[in-house]
Amino acid sequence: MRIQRFIFLISLSFSWLAASMPASLAATFELPPEGEDVIGEMRFVVANESDTLLDIARQHGLGYNEITRANPGIDPWLPREGTLVILPTRFVLPKAPRRGLVLNIPQMRLFYFIEPKNGQPGKVITHPMGIGREYLGTPYGRTSITTKRKDPTWYPPESIRKSRAEEGTTLPAFVPPGPSNPLGKFAMNLGMPGYLIHGTNKPWGIGRRVSHGCIRLYPEDIESLFLQVPVGTPVEIVHQPHVTGWHQGQLYLQTFPPLSEHEQTLDERTAMMQAVLEKVGEDESIDWNRAMTVLQKKSGIATPILDGAPDHAVIAPIDTN
């Protein structure tokens, strides 16, 4: 029997779970109790010869930016067989009421909160999402799901037809259901006119800024969500590039690049510090050097930042072939 160990040492620490789960299971978690704000576990996989980071991301419920930021230096198209790929599948919940849908735009992630019922605990489901291009972003605020459509017809808005025409592409007045329809097979309209949560015929765009303001999900994710989310579900869309939360006595910080066009009232460092200080009391001491490193890297990896948190984590998958 041959035993091969891969040792991976990282300078920032977190709790790791080496088990691999199907994406459908990894996306659903029991709702944390009051005072707890973190779901999921960090994991990793070893790339096969035919893998791309996009393949691995989709298989494990991640978007393009999530997996590339967590794995700097790895070619997203040719990660090479045997490469250890970090899966940033530990998520800090945004600061928002835990009801309905919460979309954190810098995090490029959707959270669906399901209330407890029939004696069963509440659940939270999370999916990666594609968002609007620069200056074509989704509006922030509170709204709701107003209608749901299966096999939707797409009627390109005049603004999109005009921009495509400037690029040399003529769009039809409407696109019927089918593989050429950019809405995919399912769409849910928001109370904000012209904005939807929908599928896509280009899954590589999930985790990127590629839309004209709508929220795009992987085809399998929008189908699952479509079947669970009723009309009238509240939706809150937020801009939180620095999310902080407690998990088993540790305070975690997760940072993402803020949207460049979003008006910033505070500089990035001050905004991060404010997000951290909102979560701590007089008895907690923060390792600010570590917090600043997390801010600088913006890897999207949820990292413990209290003084005395472990400095390193070792991952040692074992191949017994």
C-alpha positions in Angstrom: 0.0 0.0 0.0 1.4 3.4 -1.0 0.7 6.3 1.3 1.2 9.8 -0.1 0.9 12.9 2.0 0.3 16.4 0.7 1.3 19.0 3.3 0.0 22.5 2.8 1.0 25.2 5.3 -0.8 28.5 5.3 0.1 31.6 7.4 -3.4 32.4 8.4 -5.3 29.8 10.4 -8.7 28.4 10.3 -10.4 25.1 11.0 -10.3 22.7 8.1 -12.6 19.9 7.0 -10.9 17.7 4.5 -14.0 15.7 3.6 -15.4 16.4 0.1 -19.2 16.9 -0.2 -21.4 17.2 -3.3 -22.3 20.8 -4.1 -26.0 20.1 -3.5 -25.2 19.2 0.2 -22.6 21.8 0.7 -25.0 24.6 -0.2 -27.5 23.9 2.6 -26.7 24.4 6.3 -28.6 24.4 9.6 -29.2 28.1 10.6 -26.7 29.1 13.2 -28.1 30.0 16.7 -28.2 33.6 17.8 -24.7 35.0 18.3 -23.2 32.6 15.7 -22.6 33.9 12.2 -20.6 31.4 10.2 -21.6 28.5 8.1 -19.6 25.8 6.2 -16.1 24.5 6.5 -12.9 25.1 4.5 -12.1 22.2 2.3 -9.7 21.3 -0.6 -9.5 19.0 -3.5 -6.6 17.7 -5.6 -6.9 18.6 -9.3 -7.2 16.0 -11.9 -5.5 16.2 -15.3 -8.7 17.4 -17.1 -9.8 19.9 -14.4 -10.0 23.6 -14.7 -10.7 25.8 -11.7 -14.0 26.7 -13.2 -15.0 23.0 -13.2 -13.9 22.6 -9.6 -15.7 25.8 -8.6 -19.0 24.7 -10.0 -18.7 21.2 -8.6 -18.3 22.7 -5.1 -20.8 25.5 -5.2 -18.3 28.3 -5.8 -18.0 31.2 -8.3 -15.0 32.1 -10.5 -13.7 34.9 -8.3 -14.1 32.9 -5.1 -11.9 30.1 -6.3 -9.3 32.2 -8.1 -8.8 34.6 -5.2 -8.4 31.7 -2.8 -5.8 30.1 -5.1 -3.5 32.9 -6.4 -0.8 31.7 -8.7 -2.8 28.7 -10.0 -3.7 28.9 -13.7 -7.5 28.7 -13.8 -7.5 26.9 -17.1 -4.6 24.5 -16.4 -4.2 23.9 -12.7 -2.1 20.8 -13.4 -2.8 17.3 -12.1 -2.0 16.9 -8.4 -2.4 20.6 -7.6 -4.0 21.3 -4.2 -6.9 23.6 -4.7 -8.4 25.4 -1.7 -12.2 25.6 -1.5 -13.3 28.7 0.4 -16.5 27.1 1.5 -16.7 28.7 4.9 -19.0 31.8 4.8 -19.6 34.6 7.1 -23.3 35.7 7.0 -23.9 39.3 5.9 -25.2 41.8 8.5 -28.9 41.6 7.6 -32.2 40.1 9.0 -32.1 36.3 8.6 -35.2 36.1 6.5 -35.9 35.5 2.9 -33.1 36.3 0.4 -30.0 38.3 1.3 -27.6 39.2 -1.6 -24.2 40.6 -0.7 -22.9 42.0 -3.9 -19.2 42.3 -3.1 -19.3 38.7 -1.8 -21.0 37.7 -5.0 -23.2 35.3 -2.9 -26.9 34.8 -2.3 -28.3 33.5 1.0 -31.8 32.1 1.4 -33.0 31.8 5.0 -35.7 29.3 5.7 -37.5 29.7 9.1 -37.9 26.8 11.5 -41.2 24.9 11.1 -42.8 21.7 12.3 -40.1 21.3 15.0 -37.4 21.4 12.4 -34.5 23.8 12.7 -34.1 26.8 10.3 -31.9 26.4 7.3 -29.7 28.7 5.2 -29.0 27.9 1.6 -26.2 29.8 -0.2 -25.2 30.0 -3.9 -22.6 32.0 -5.8 -23.9 34.6 -8.2 -22.9 36.7 -11.2 -23.5 40.4 -10.9 -23.8 43.5 -13.0 -20.8 45.0 -14.8 -19.2 48.2 -13.6 -21.8 51.0 -13.5 -24.5 48.5 -14.4 -24.9 47.1 -10.9 -28.0 45.8 -9.1 -29.7 48.5 -6.9 -29.3 48.1 -3.2 -32.2 48.0 -0.7 -35.2 45.9 0.2 -37.6 44.4 -2.3 -39.3 41.1 -2.9 -40.0 38.3 -5.4 -42.9 39.5 -7.5 -43.3 36.8 -10.1 -41.7 33.5 -11.1 -41.3 32.2 -14.7 -40.3 28.9 -16.0 -38.9 28.8 -19.6 -39.0 32.6 -19.7 -38.9 34.6 -22.9 -36.3 37.4 -22.9 -37.2 40.8 -24.1 -33.9 42.7 -24.4 -34.3 46.2 -23.0 -33.6 49.1 -25.4 -30.4 49.9 -23.4 -29.0 46.5 -24.0 -30.0 46.4 -27.6 -28.3 49.7 -28.1 -25.0 48.7 -26.4 -24.9 45.5 -28.3 -25.5 47.4 -31.6 -22.5 49.6 -30.7 -20.5 46.3 -30.4 -21.7 45.2 -33.8 -24.4 42.7 -32.6 -28.0 43.1 -33.5 -30.4 41.6 -30.9 -33.9 40.5 -31.8 -37.0 42.0 -30.1 -37.3 38.8 -28.1 -35.5 35.5 -27.5 -37.7 32.5 -26.9 -36.9 29.7 -24.4 -34.0 27.5 -25.4 -30.2 27.2 -25.2 -29.7 30.7 -26.7 -31.8 32.4 -24.0 -29.5 34.2 -21.5 -32.1 33.9 -18.7 -31.8 30.2 -18.7 -34.8 28.0 -17.7 -35.9 29.9 -14.7 -36.4 33.5 -13.7 -37.7 35.4 -10.7 -38.6 39.0 -11.0 -37.7 41.5 -8.2 -39.9 44.4 -7.2 -37.2 46.6 -8.7 -38.5 47.0 -12.3 -36.2 45.4 -14.9 -34.2 43.3 -12.4 -34.3 39.5 -12.0 -32.7 36.6 -10.4 -32.3 34.0 -13.2 -30.2 31.2 -14.7 -27.8 31.5 -17.5 -26.6 29.9 -20.7 -23.0 30.9 -19.9 -22.2 29.3 -16.5 -18.6 30.6 -16.6 -20.0 34.0 -15.7 -21.0 33.0 -12.2 -18.7 34.8 -9.7 -18.0 37.6 -12.2 -19.3 41.0 -13.2 -20.9 40.1 -16.5 -24.6 41.1 -16.4 -26.5 44.3 -17.0 -27.6 44.4 -13.4 -29.5 41.1 -13.0 -28.4 38.3 -10.7 -27.2 35.2 -12.5 -27.0 31.7 -10.9 -25.8 28.3 -12.1 -28.6 26.5 -13.9 -28.8 23.8 -11.2 -28.9 26.5 -8.4 -31.6 28.6 -9.9 -33.7 25.5 -10.5 -33.4 24.4 -6.9 -34.1 28.0 -5.6 -37.0 28.4 -8.0 -38.8 25.4 -6.5 -38.3 26.6 -2.9 -38.8 30.4 -3.0 -42.4 31.6 -3.1 -43.7 34.8 -4.6 -43.6 37.5 -2.0 -40.3 36.4 -0.4 -38.5 39.4 1.0 -35.2 40.3 -0.7 -32.4 42.5 0.8 -29.5 43.5 -1.4 -26.4 44.8 0.5 -22.9 46.1 -0.2 -20.7 44.6 2.6 -17.1 44.0 1.5 -16.0 43.3 5.1 -18.1 40.7 6.9 -17.4 39.6 10.5 -19.0 36.9 12.6 -18.6 34.6 15.5 -18.1 30.8 15.4 -17.3 28.6 18.3 -15.6 31.4 20.3 -13.6 32.8 17.4 -14.3 36.0 15.5 -13.9 35.6 11.7 -13.2 38.2 9.1 -13.9 37.7 5.4 -13.1 40.5 2.9 -13.8 41.2 -0.7 -13.0 44.0 -3.1 -15.7 46.7 -2.8 -17.4 47.7 -6.0 -15.5 50.6 -7.5 -18.6 52.6 -8.4 -20.1 52.2 -4.9 -19.9 55.4 -3.0 -17.5 54.8 0.0 -18.1 57.0 3.1 -15.0 55.5 4.8 -11.6 54.4 3.6 -11.2 50.7 3.3 -9.1 50.2 6.4 -11.5 52.2 8.6 -14.5 50.4 7.1 -12.9 47.0 8.0 -12.0 48.1 11.5 -15.6 49.4 12.0 -17.0 46.1 10.9 -14.7 44.3 13.4 -15.4 46.6 16.3 -19.1 46.2 15.9 -18.7 42.5 16.8 -16.4 42.7 19.8 -16.8 43.6 23.4 -14.4 45.0 26.0 -13.1 41.5 26.8 -12.0 40.6 23.3 -8.5 41.5 21.9 -8.0 41.7 18.1 -4.9 40.7 16.2 -4.9 43.8 14.0 -1.8 42.7 12.1 -3.7 39.6 11.0 -6.8 41.6 10.2 -4.8 44.0 8.0 -3.3 41.0 6.2 -6.8 39.6 5.5 -7.8 43.1 4.2 -4.8 43.3 2.0 -5.1 39.9 0.5 -8.9 39.9 0.0 -8.8 36.2 -0.7 -12.4 35.7 0.5 -11.1 33.1 3.0 -12.9 33.5 6.4 -10.1 33.9 8.9 -10.1 34.1 12.8 -8.6 37.4 14.0 -8.7 37.2 17.8 -5.3 37.5 19.6 -4.1 34.0 20.3 -5.9 32.3 17.4 -3.7 29.5 15.9 -1.1 30.9 13.5 -1.0 28.0 11.1 -3.1 25.1 9.7 -1.8 21.9 8.2 -3.8 20.0 5.7 -2.7 16.4 5.1 -4.9 14.5 2.7 -3.8 10.8 2.4 -3.8 8.8 -0.8 -3.9 5.1 0.1 -3.9 3.8 -3.5 
